[in-house]
């Protein structure tokens, strides 16, 4: 009997020891599917730049290979890239060129406008379901009854079905179907008419100039280092359309602040600059690549949200899962990859006929930066 009790006590002791070991052992990392990147090593507390950006001394300390980042910078030197900066966990991982240089950010302006909309949508100043007719929107030659049914949210998603000429070039209106052939909300077409009218509506409904809102609602709160209000001026051929474009001029390092604000859900060091729900909504896939027009977009990597391009399709996995980007002609990009806690801002100053960087060239460079991620195996 005594022997049995000894065995029972011994067994109980073993069970207790096993339970203790299990409790003290951290859970195994989940298996990463083939072709996907493991979770990035993010800081426990979000870091925000002050007057300037802090720099990561050792890329390997945050899971990136210095040698591969140097190779990415060498790649940029082969392109017409003016500058780029990659930020991880709120600090500079790698940069190239003069990131203080101010130049035209082209259609990235539209992604910035989407952010400006947020507070005014939240407080009811702008209603996304209002139609062009309700808003009193018209244009040279007038709009049809069908076109006037388009809503604000249709404009933000490039789904208005209005194919009126725009005052500013750089879109796909040359590939538009006939006017009045598509009902609003059903057919994607990247149209500067939509985007310029979205700017008109912002000013009409808020009573504020876009550039004033840009300065007070975004540039100052996130501490843009190089912002100049005097450089921001509207442009457009008003004989084609009465709705001008709203070009913006930023430095690359300030573009990175915009991307980092989005990465943090619109929050900057504890202050909610863009409502969280809105920051998430505008970068949610609204038009998948299978529904993009013209059809050549369907073989590429980007669908569309609300004035932001969204990574979609077979390659939108691993580090590109949930990723999105602002895209501007000539090589202007603000790209956010939440899986790596990474923001990449890239700019090409193509004034005076200088060379440009294509979307494909930039995405190849971005792939190089992403490929530098080595996790705990650096």
Residue, then its C-alpha position, 0 to 999 in steps of 0.5 A: x500500500x505504501x508503495x502505491x502511495x509513493x507512486x501516486x505522489x511521484x506521478x502527481x509531482x511529474x504532472x505538476x512539474x509539466x504544468x509549470x513548464x508549460x505555463x512558463x514556456x511561451x507559445x510557439x510562433x504560428x507556422x507561416x504559410x509558404x510565400x508569406x512573411x512572418x509578422x514584423x517585429x514591431x515596437x511595444x509602443x508606437x514611436x512618432x517623429x518630433x521635429x525630425x525622424x529618428x534613425x534605426x542604427x542597426x536594421x537587423x535589430x528590427x528584422x531587416x538586412x542592411x546589405x539588402x537595403x543597401x542593394x535597394x538604394x543602389x537600385x534607386x540610383x539606377x532609376x530617376x528616383x529623386x529620393x525615397x525613405x522607408x520607415x519601420x516602427x516610426x523610425x527611418x530604416x533606409x533613405x536615399x537622395x534629398x528627402x527635404x526637396x519639395x516637389x509636385x506629388x501629382x495624384x497622391x493629392x487625392x489620397x490626402x484629400x480622402x484623409x481631409x474628408x474624415x472629420x467632416x464626414x464624422x461630424x455630418x458636415x459632408x454627407x456621402x449619400x448626397x447627390x450631385x443634384x442635391x449639392x448643386x453641382x454642374x459643369x460646362x454644357x450641363x450634366x444629365x439627370x442620370x449623371x446628377x444622381x451620382x453621390x459623393x461616395x461615388x466620386x471618392x471611389x471613381x464610380x460616378x459614371x460621369x464622363x465629362x472632360x476634366x480640367x486637368x489631365x492624367x487620368x483614364x477618361x480617354x478610355x471612358x465609355x459613352x456618357x450616360x452609358x453607365x449608372x453611378x456606383x457600377x463602373x470603375x474609371x479613374x477620372x480626374x473629373x470625379x476627383x476634382x469635383x470631390x475637391x469642389x464639394x469639400x470646399x462647398x460643404x465645409x466652407x474651407x479652402x482645401x489648402x487651409x484645411x491641409x495646413x491646419x488639419x494635417x500638415x501642422x498636427x503631424x509636424x511636417x518639416x517642409x510644408x509651404x502653404x504658398x506653394x499650394x495652388x489650384x490649376x486646370x483648364x477652366x474652359x473644359x471644366x469649371x472644377x480645378x485640380x488642387x495640386x500639392x507640393x510636399x517633401x519626401x520625408x513629409x509624405x512619410x508622415x502622411x503614410x505613418x499617420x495612416x499606418x497608425x489609424x489616423x492617430x498621431x502621438x495620442x491625438x486622433x487627426x483622422x477618425x479611425x473608422x474613416x482611416x480604415x474605410x478609405x483603404x478598404x478594397x472597394x473595387x477589386x482588380x477583376x473589376x478595374x477599367x480599362x482592362x489592363x489594370x486587371x493584370x496588375x497588382x492594385x485595386x481601388x478604395x476611396x482615393x487610395x489604391x489597394x494591393x489585391x490579387x494573388x500577390x496581395x499576401x504575406x507582407x502585402x496583405x492589407x497594404x495600400x498606396x497613394x499613386x502619382x504620375x511620374x513616380x510619386x508614392x506613399x505606400x503602407x504595409x501594415x504587416x511589416x509596420x512599414x511606410x515607404x515614400x518615394x518621389x521623382x521631381x520630373x519638372x522641366x522634362x526630367x525622367x520619371x519612374x513608372x509604377x512598375x519600376x517603383x513596385x520592383x524597388x518596393x519589392x527589393x525593400x520588402x525582400x530585405x526583411x529577414x525577421x529573426x534570421x538576419 
